[in-house]
């Protein structure tokens, strides 16, 4: 297997996140999430997210029945090409499902559904 074939699955999840960004289906930061209640399909958070933020995030996910996925440290900011981004929400159901199903290289470390 060549190096380019090996890294292809990672590009797949990156592509879906990129589509979500370009189509305006990404919300950045936990403070913005309440404004989009009812429209959020998936939340992605960094493995290094702080305890207080994580507590708020889990409460929101439980209250609104939103799936949250923990990603490897630094992955999200690289995927959206913005420094220091640790939390994003995806509002497109089809892109959220595609992201969940396309992680063949283990970017996602934990999936939480209420």
Secondary structure, 3 states (H helix, E strand, C coil): CCHHHHHHHHHHHHHHHHHHHHCCCEEECHHHHHHHCCCCCEEEEECCCCHHHHHHHHHHHHHHCCEEEEECCCHHHHHHCCCCCCEEEECCHHHHHHHHHCCCCCCEEEEECC
